[in-house]
Structures are given as structure tokens and as C-alpha cells.
């Protein structure tokens, strides 16, 4: 079920932000593992890593 994305040269990358500190019901859930900034940095790094692996892949 690729919906024609592969033929168009597109890919889908599923990313989970992790357990992120956030304000739930008006109070900060500080016990979560990641700050929003750290989560965003991890997501950006994962996307960069994926892009780099695509560039170096003989199948692309």
C-alpha cells in the first residue's frame, strides 16, 4: 500500500516525539524525559540522518 509514492520518488517517515514535557491541565509535566526543544532537535537530527542515508543509497 504505497499509494504510488515510491514511483513518484517520495517516502513517508514516521516520527514519534518521545515523552515531552508539556502543560497538561495547566501544570507542567516535568517528569517527562524531553523538553520540547530537545525533542525538536532529535526529530530534526533523525530527518537529516534519513536524508543522508537516502543520498548514499544505491537504490535511490
C-alpha positions as CSV (number, residue, x, y, z in Angstrom):
1,X,0.0,0.0,0.0
2,X,2.4,2.7,-1.1
3,X,-0.2,4.8,-2.9
4,X,2.2,5.4,-5.7
5,X,4.6,7.4,-3.5
6,X,7.6,5.2,-4.4
7,X,7.1,5.7,-8.1
8,X,7.0,9.4,-7.5
9,X,10.2,9.2,-5.5
10,X,8.5,10.1,-2.3
11,X,8.8,8.5,1.1
12,X,7.0,8.6,4.4
13,X,8.9,8.9,7.6
14,X,7.1,8.2,10.9
15,X,8.5,10.1,13.8
16,X,7.5,9.9,17.5
17,X,8.5,13.0,19.5
18,X,9.1,11.0,22.7
19,X,7.8,11.7,26.1
20,X,7.9,15.5,26.0
21,X,7.4,17.9,28.9
22,X,4.2,19.8,28.4
23,X,1.5,21.7,30.2
24,X,-1.4,19.3,30.8
25,X,-4.4,20.7,32.7
26,X,-2.5,23.9,33.4
27,X,0.6,22.4,35.0
28,X,4.0,21.4,33.7
29,X,4.6,17.6,33.5
30,X,8.3,18.0,34.3
31,X,8.8,14.2,34.9
32,X,8.7,13.6,31.1
33,X,12.1,12.7,29.5
34,X,12.5,15.5,27.0
35,X,12.0,19.3,26.8
36,X,10.1,20.5,23.6
37,X,13.4,21.9,22.3
38,X,15.3,18.7,22.8
39,X,12.5,16.7,21.2
40,X,12.6,19.0,18.1
41,X,16.4,18.7,17.9
42,X,16.1,14.8,18.0
43,X,13.4,14.9,15.3
44,X,15.5,17.3,13.0
45,X,18.5,15.0,13.5
46,X,16.5,11.9,12.6
47,X,15.2,13.6,9.4
48,X,18.8,14.7,8.5
49,X,20.0,11.2,9.1
50,X,17.3,9.8,6.9
51,X,18.1,12.3,4.1
52,X,21.8,11.5,4.3
53,X,21.1,7.7,4.1
54,X,18.9,8.3,1.0
55,X,21.7,10.2,-0.7
56,X,24.2,7.4,-0.1
57,X,21.8,4.6,-1.1
58,X,22.3,3.0,-4.5
59,X,18.6,2.3,-4.6
60,X,17.5,5.9,-4.8
